[in-house]
Amino acid sequence: MSPLFESNLLQTRRQFFGHSGLRLGGLGLTYAMGNDAFAASKTQVHEPLPGLPHFAAKAKAVIYLHMNGGPSQLDTWDYKPGLQQWYDKDLPPSVQGGQRLTGMTSKQARFPVAPSLFKFAQHGQCGRWVSELLPHTAKHVDDIALIKTVHTNAINHDPACTFVMTGREVPGFASLGSWLSYGLGSESNDLPAFVVLTPNWSAKAMAQALFTRMWSSGFLPSKFSGVALRAVGDPVLYMKNPEGVSATHRRAMLDTLSQMNAHSFEKFGDPEIQTRISQYEMAFRMQTSVPELVDLKQESQATLDMYGPEVLKPGSFAASAILARRLIERGTRVVQVLHRGWDQHGNLPADIRLQCRDTDQPIGALLADLKQRGMLDSTLVIWGGEFGRTVYSQGGLTQTNYGRDHHPRNFCMWMAGGGTKGGTSYGESDDFSYNIATDPAHLNDINATILNQCGIDHERLTYKFAGLDARLTGVEHQHPIKEIIA
């Protein structure tokens, strides 16, 4: 629904008649029915759209673990033992195939192949090859569906990050979390439907910036934007009442403010005024719900130990992982965790060790925690970045050090829970992890799969924008990856 149409729909009959001079009783009746629906909606803060989900959902909630910067598939999930014999030899031109390169390596005199420094071993009943960097995640491969042939359109971070979260390279489009909260709403009346966490990172290299468009509602009403909780200090600024202001005083102030906003809405019929009212009310509820959410003293020592030594450190990835579980447990629909520092153009072996130390144990704990609580079947967990890394070294190559440039042509992502088929692997890359050999998976196929697991037909969840029925997966034909769906 466009903001203009929504504004017209929410106008009172007096507004409509006064502004247009029309005398159409049928439209007045339409408004009255819409007004009744609006009054009824107060029992649920985050309502789903009528008719959604389109079919029975296997996933009631989504936790998206985004490794910002582009983790190397060669050093984590895409095992290529044959590359050892190619050490420091030039990547064959037939493999490179004239593909676009970034400005950081396009002028290199040569493209020396850099095999992974890390050992791989098989894990689980499925026999999945996993890097020694991920011993905790490796314990859960029988619950993980690995997609080894993801590809994207963008080769640089900003458009690639925008693409992975919104299905477009350009700003202004709605993010995945916003689409889900718009379509499905949320079961929680005391917490946002869509929450974003941005933990600290340990890699020494400069990290890429995060842009709010990665969790923005774009052209959707602003109430569907993600709410970012701060990593350090108060999770939400100005959440506490000022000195001398009691909860009773705050409630009285909000009631008066709500009356003033309601008067403005009666006069102008702007749907964003409704958003403003609902945000004030949500903020009031969050004064109680957020302190309870972040109070990890309620967790058992065994649970805290499972997430690792940094779980009580504000802003750590471990703290974000356990908060993600607690948010889903309390009815939040989507939690997006964005971990920076994966852009390893140089000094990759040292920096990726630090990044995996941040994330591996908490991710393994999150999967185990969800499973032991009976929540993994109804929670879809996604891991991935905006693109992968090149098989050739950027800059100097030694036996103990190398870097890798951006590589959008194939990289790895995985999903667990939420009705996915654990222990499966989809697609294969070539011997150099440079091109797709079988079964490509476009990023918007990934998005179509996520929506599918949440009970949404990606072609039917649309919103009028710029003359189009805009949707997350774009205008090209995309499809859920049936091979990884249970």
N, C-alpha and C positions, 0 to 999 in steps of 0.2 A: 504494500500500500504506500503511495507517495504521500509526503507531508501535506501537500496541497489537498489531496482527496481526504486524508485523515482530518485535516482542519475543517473542511466542509462538513464531514460526517459528524463531527463533534459540536457543531454550532447549534445553539438553541434555535427554536422556531422564530423567536423574535429577531435574533441576529440575522437569520437567513432572509426573512421577509423584509426586514428593515434595510438590509444591504442590497438586495436584488429587486425588491418590489414584486416578486413572484407570489402567486397564491396557489401553491400546489400542496394540497392536504396530504397526498401520498408521501411526499418527501418529509413532511413534518412527522408523519407516522414512523417513517424510517428512523428519523432522529430519536423519537421517543423510545423505540425498541432498542436502539443502540445505547441510549441513556440507561435503560433498565439493565442491559448487559454490563455496562460500566459499574453500576451500583453493586451488581452481584459479584463483580470481580474482586471486590475488597476482601473477600474471604481468602483469596490466594494472591499474594503480592506479584509473583511472576507467573502469569497465566500462559499456557500454551495457545498456539493458534487453533482455531476451530478445525477439526479434521485431522489434527496431528496427535501422535505419530500416524504415518500413512499405513503402517503395518506393525505387527508386534516387534517391539524393540528388544534386542539382546543386551544392549548396553544402556543403562540408565544414567551413567555419568562418564566423563572423559577426563583423563589426566594426560596432558601433552608435555613431554619432556623434550624441549628444544635445545640442542647443543649449538649455540650461536657461534658462527664462524666457519663451520663446515668440518666435522671430524673426518679423519682419514679412514676410509673403508678398508684400505690395505693393511692398516695396523690394528684393526679391531675385528671385523666380521668377514672380510673377503679374502680367504686364505689362498695364496698363490705361491706354493712351494717352488714351482719351476722358475721363479724369478731369480733365485740365487745364482743360477748360471748366467744371468744377464747383468750381474752387478757391473756398473760403470760402463756398460755398452750403450750405444745410442739407441733410443727408441726407434724402431723401424718406421720410415715414412708411411708405409702401407697401413700401419696401425694408427698413426697420428691422423692420417687421412685429410690433412688440410683443415682440421677443425680450428675454430676460433680459439686464440690464446689471450690471456690477459696481457696488459702492457708490462707486467712485471717479469714475464719470461719470454715474450715474443721476440726479444732481441738477443736471447742467449745464443752463444755460438753452437752449443750442443745440448742434447736432452738426455743426460745419462740416467739409465734405469736405476732406481733405488729400491731394492727389495726391503721388506720390513725387517727391522732389527729384532722384532719380538717373536717369541716362540708361540706356536699354536698347538692346541690339543683338542681331542674330541671329548664331548660332554653329552650326558643324558642318553636316554634310550634312542633318541634320534641320531646320535653321533655327530652333533653339530661341531664344526671346527670354530674355536673361539680363541682370541688372543689372550696371552697371559696377563694382559692389562685388565681383564674383566673377570676375575675369578668368582666374584659374588653373583654377577649377572649370569655367568655360565651355569650356575646351579639351577637355573630356571628355564633352560632352553626348551624343555618339553612343554612349557607354557607359552613359548614365544613363536610367533610367525614372522620369519625373516624375509624381507623383500630386498633382493640384491641388485635389482636393475631399475631403481628409481632414477628418473631423469627430469630435468627442469629446463626452462628457457633461458634463464639469466646466468651470467658468469661472474657478476660482481655482487657484493654483499647487500647493498641497499635494495636493489630491485629483486634480488633472490629471496631475501627475508620477507619482503612485501609479498612476493609471489607465494611462498610456502604457506603464509598465513591467510592470504586473501584470495588466492587464485589468479591474481593480476600482478604485473610488475609495477604499475603506476599507483600512486596514492589515491585515496578517495573511495575505495571499495570496502565492504564489510569483512571483518575477520571471521575465521572459522568459529571461534567462541561466541561471537555476536550472532552469527546465523543460528547456532544451536540454542542460545538463550532466547532469541526471537521466536524460533519455531516451537520449542519445547517448554520454555519457561523453566521453573525450578520448584522443588518441593519445599525449599526453605523460605520462610517469611522474615527471617532475622539476619540473613546473610545474602550478599549479592549472588545472582545466578552464575556469574562469570568472574573469576578471580585470577589475578596475575601475580606471580612471585618472581623476583629477580635476584637470586642469591649471588654472593660473592664468588670469585674464582681464584685459582692459585697460579695459573700460568704467568710467566714473566713477560711475555710478549704483550704489546698493546692490543686491547680488545676492541671489537667493533661496537659502535653505538647501538643502542636499542631505540627504536622509534615507536611512539604510541600507536601509530597506524597498525602495528602488529596485533593490537588488541582493541582497535577502534571499531565503532559500529559503522563507520563510513556513511553511506546514504541511508542506513536504517536509523530509526529514532535513537537519540543519544542514550536513552536508558538501557540500551543493549550493549553499550561499551563495557569492556572489562574494567574491574576495579583493581588497581595495583596496590598491594600491601607493601609497605616499606620494609626493607631488609633489616634496618637498624633503627632503634628508637621506637616511638609509637608507630604501630602498623599503619594507622591512618592519622594524619595531622589534625590537631584540634578536636580530637575525639572526646577528650575529657572536658568536662564543664569548667569554665574559669572559676577562680577563687570567689566564693560568695554566691555562686549560682547553683542552686539545688536542682535535682531531677524534676521536682514539681514545678519550679520556675521555668526550666527548659521546656517542659511539656506545655505550659501555659503560653510561652512565647511561640512555640511551633503551631499551636492551635490558632493563635491570632494570625500568624503568618500564612497558615493554610487558608483561613478565611479571606485574607487579602488576595492570595493567588487565585482562589476560586472566583473572586469578583473579577479579576483580570481575565480569567478564562471565560467567564460568562460574557464579558465585553468583547473579547477578541477571538475566542475559539481556537487559540494556538495550542496544538497538542504538546509542544515543548513545555508549556506551563504545567501540564499534568506530569511530565517527567520531573520538573522541578519539585513539585509537591511530593512525589513518590521518593525522590532522592533525599529530601529532608527527613521524611519518615523513616527511610532505611538507615540514615545516619543515626537517628535517635535509637533505633533498635540495636545498631551495631555498638553503641556505647556499652551495652551489656554483653552482646554475643561475641564481639571480637576479643575482649579480655579473657573470656572463658575459652575461646578457640585457641589462643596462643599460650595458655597455661598448661605446660607440659607436665606439671607435677601430677596430673591425673593419670599419666601413663605409667605402666609398670616398669620396674628397672630392667626386666628382661626385654621389653619392647625397645626402650631407649638404647640398651646395649646393642641390639640388633642393628640399629641405624648408624652406629659408630660413635667415636669419641667426640665428634663435633655437633652432635644432635642438639645440645643445649646452647650452642654458640649462635647468637642472633646473626642472621644473614648467611649462614652456611647452607650448602646444598642439602645436607642432612636435615637441618631444621625445616627447610622448604618441603622436603619429601614427606616428612611426617605431618606437616601442616596440610599438604595436599590430601592425604588420607583423611584427616580430621574434617576438612572442608566437605569432602564427598560424603562422609559419614553424617554430616549435618544438613545434607540436602542441596549443596551447591552443585550445579549442573556441569560446569567446566572449570578445570584448574589448569592454567598454563604456567609451566616453570621454564624460564629462559636463563640458561647458564652460559655465560660469555667465556671467551678465551680460547676457542678452538681454531683460531685462524693461524695455523702454524706454517708460515712461509720459510722459516728457518728454525734451527734448534728443536725440531719436532720431537725427537725421542725424549728429551728432558721435559718439555712442556706437556706432552700428551700423558706422560706418567703422572704429572701433577693434576691434570684435569680428570683422569680416571680415578685417582685417589680421592678427589672431591666427590665423585658421582657414583662409582661402582658399588660400594657397600650400601649407600642409601637406596639405590635403585633395586638391588637385590632384596633389601629389607622391605621396601615398599611392596614388591611383588609377593613376598612371603607374608607380610602383614595383611594385605588384602585377601590373600587366599585363606589364611587361618581364620579370618573373620567372616568368611563366606561372601566377600564382596567382589572378588576378582571376576566371577562369572558375569557380574552386572556392571563392571567398570572397565572401560577400554583404556589401556595405557599405550601411548605411542612414544617412540624414541626416534630422533633423527635430527639432521641439520638442514641447511638450505641448499647445500651441494656437497660433493665429495672432494677428493684431492687427487693430484696427478701421480702417475707411477714414476715419472721422472723427477729428479731433484731440482729444486729451485736453488740456484747458487751452488756453492761448493758441496761436494759429496765425499764423505770419508766412511770408513768402516763403522764409525760410531755416531755419525751425525749427518743429517740431511734435512731439507725442508721440502714442502710440497705446495704447488700452486692450486688454484681453484679448478675444479673439474665438474661441470654440470651434466656430463653425458651419461654417467652411471655412478650410483652410490647406494649405500645401504640404509634402510630404516627397518624398524620392527614394531609389531603390535602384540599385545598380550591381553588376555581376558576379553570380556565384552562379546563373547560369541565367536572369537577367532579360533583358528585351528592350530593349537600349540604343536611344536615339534616339526612344523612344515617350513619349507623354503621355496620361494617363488623367484624364478628367473636365474640366469647365469650370465656373468660377464665373460669377456674373452680372457686369454692367458695373461694379459697385462692389466686387467681391471680398468680398461680404457674405453672399451666399446661394449654394447649389449650383444650377447650371443643369442640368447633366447628370452622371450617373454618380457618385453619392456613394460614398465609401469610409470606412467606420467604422474607428476605430483597431484594433478587433479583426479587421477584414478585413486590415489591415496585418499583425497578428500571425499570422493564419492563413496569409498569404502567406509570411512568414518561415519558419514551420514547414514549409510545403509545400516550399520550396526546399531545406530540410534533410532531406527525405525523410520527413516526419511528417504524418500525417493528424491535423489539430488536434482532431477529434472523438473520436479513439481514444487520444490521450495524456491519461490521466486519473489521478486519485489520490483515494482515499476520504478525504473531509473533511466534517465536519458533516452526515453523512447523504447526501452527494451524491458523484457521480463528478465531482469538480472538475476543471476544465480551464482553460487560459490564456484561451481566447476566450469563456468564460462560457456561460450556458445559452441565450442567444438565437442565432438562426441567423446564422452568419457564413460567409464563403467566401473562398478565395484569389482574388486579382484576376488572372484568367486572361489579361486583355489585356496585362499587362506581363511575362508569363512566356514565355520563348523556347521 
